Amino acid sequence: MTGTVLALAGGVGGAKLVLGLSRVLGAGELVVVGNTGDDFSHLGLAISPDLDTLLYTLAGLADPSRGWGRENETWKFMEALEQLGGPTWFRLGDADLALHVERTRQLAAGEKLSAVTDRLRKQLGVATRILPMTDNPVRTRLRTSHGWLDFQDYFVRLRCEPVVQELNYVGAEAARPLPEVLDLLADEKLRAVVTCPSNPFLSIEPILAIPGMRTAIANCRAPVVAVSPVIAGQAVKGPTTKMMRELGLAASASAVACRYADLLDAFVVDEADAAMAAPEGVRLVTARTLMTCLADRRRLAQIVLAAADAEADR
């Protein structure tokens, strides 16, 4: 089956599946909507961590061991900054700095984030379109045992240690989805919407919080398929299950499915969760969802697309 696939993605976990999708779909058939709730200003630079992870992953530049930043990075800038007494809790590699400087320069010249992102991906040789969830500023904040925290303070500086009590996507109510995204969701040729295995609270729900986004996905004619970021009660990476427990939710793939249930046609879970009960009206698909190599990413992408095509044929 042909047609455009629209993927919603956050950082590392989402980027893995996005890479797999990019390898099994034809040219121009994949469009990615990236989370920008993690974006922040640091050292005077406009930093978009999730968009950067998508860019580096699709460009073949991502560091496979850290899961973020560029491979073969050097750290002379950070060493010099530390010598001067500057803040070094958020690590910026020497080559990585170029992307942040160039993004900041273009935004200061009046360009929109979507236009800057599109220009950067072309310069890096990325064929897949990457769209920010909005051109408006939206910032994820968390009410925690340490009080209200900006996302990067919670995630990087404090290493997810504070107990999370509440989340707020500041600016979301005034934000607008990109017209290109709404047009894709309304297109009868849309093949599928894929929610990648990213943290629901930190990566996917900021996207869904943009007014009109959730409704447009729910009303699109294409099948909507999500992949669980939780395997047998454990997150593959990051604080997903820790946050779920702190928010009074079961740390399970089933709880993730329930958060997306109004949107979903199919939910892909790991074989370890094959016995879970799916929300009413949602078809459960089991697979080996842990992606440790490119072959895993391709295989899971093919399973996700097959699930979507099966729903379209029903």
Sequence and secondary structure as in RCSB ss.txt:
>XXXX:A:sequence
MTGTVLALAGGVGGAKLVLGLSRVLGAGELVVVGNTGDDFSHLGLAISPDLDTLLYTLAGLADPSRGWGRENETW
KFMEALEQLGGPTWFRLGDADLALHVERTRQLAAGEKLSAVTDRLRKQLGVATRILPMTDNPVRTRLRTSHGWLD
FQDYFVRLRCEPVVQELNYVGAEAARPLPEVLDLLADEKLRAVVTCPSNPFLSIEPILAIPGMRTAIANCRAPVV
AVSPVIAGQAVKGPTTKMMRELGLAASASAVACRYADLLDAFVVDEADAAMAAPEGVRLVTARTLMTCLADRRRL
AQIVLAAADAEADR
>XXXX:A:secstr
  SEEEEEE SHHHHHHHHHHHHHS TT EEEEE  TT EEETTEEE HHHHHHHHHHHT B TTTSSSBTT   
HHHHHHHHTT   SS   HHHHHHHHHHHHHHHTT  HHHHHHHHHHHTT  SEEEES SS  EEEEEETTEEEE
HHIIIIISTT S EEEEEEETGGG    HHHHHHHH TTEEEEEE SS IIIIIHHHHTSTTHHHHHHH SS EE
EE SEETTEESSSSHHHHHHHTT  SSHHHHHHHHTTT SEEEEEGGGTT    TT EEEEE     SHHHHHHH
HHHHHHHHHHHHH 
